[in-house]
Amino acid sequence: MSSSVTEDLEALRRVLAGARALLLDFDGPVCDLFARLTARDIAAELRRIIAAHGVDLPVEVGAGPHELLGYVGGMSGPLRVQVETTLAAREYEAAGTAVPTPGGAEVIRAWHDSGRPVGIVSNNAPEAVHRYLEEHDLAGCVDRVEGRDPTRPDLMKPDPHLFTRAATALSCSDTECVLVGDQTSDVRTAHSAGARAIGYSPNPRRAAVLGDAGADAVTTSMTALVTAMPS
């Protein structure tokens, strides 16, 4: 076990060594956003809204709130607006009861204290991210938040749009940034931008999936990122 941990730390060190900016996905590396107000309950509410508009969802549409938003995102009229508005409101509500990810705040503070910029790149509504950061005394440590554009759900990750916007706002090129995320879409996002990705999951099997998806390094502990940070 100790050798595998050492190998993981060395991989993390290699990936972080050349980074000017650290970009983090929100739900996962920073907190468990839907720990109490669950994504399943929110998705059920969105499905009721969609059904009330007379829209039949194809069976292949994913069960999550963002998949549902993505499906109606190209539709004109009030349905897309209502789904987006409802989802954003529920995410904001969930941010008030989100559970911090162990080590997530420490990563943000340590990178910030080193004099390098930190950004959040999330498919969640930016208002939810800001609420969490403010309530957990992290707002002053995060230099940029790029959340979902309510008018362009098609530009959510894995599209690199949000990643590139964050990098530009931090005066960095895409390749000078590293993205930490718990989804394979985060890996695809970073690689689409020509950047590196660190996969995070406390579940070793899920972490292995992120590695198989091409993550440049994988960790089951956010605290390990603090240990691996360059001085």
Salt bridges, closest charged atoms under 4 A:
GLU10 OE2 - ARG13 NH1 2.73
ASP25 OD1 - LYS157 NZ 2.92
GLU45 OE1 - ARG90 NE 2.86
GLU84 OE1 - ARG148 NE 2.86
GLU91 OE2 - HIS66 NE2 2.97
GLU91 OE1 - ARG148 NH2 3.06
GLU93 OE1 - ARG90 NH1 3.95
GLU135 OE2 - ARG131 NE 2.79
GLU146 OE2 - ARG144 NE 2.90
GLU146 OE1 - ARG165 NE 3.10
ASP154 OD2 - ARG152 NH2 2.67
GLU176 OE1 - ARG20 NH1 3.17
ASP186 OD1 - LYS157 NZ 2.75
ASP216 OD2 - HIS191 NE2 2.92
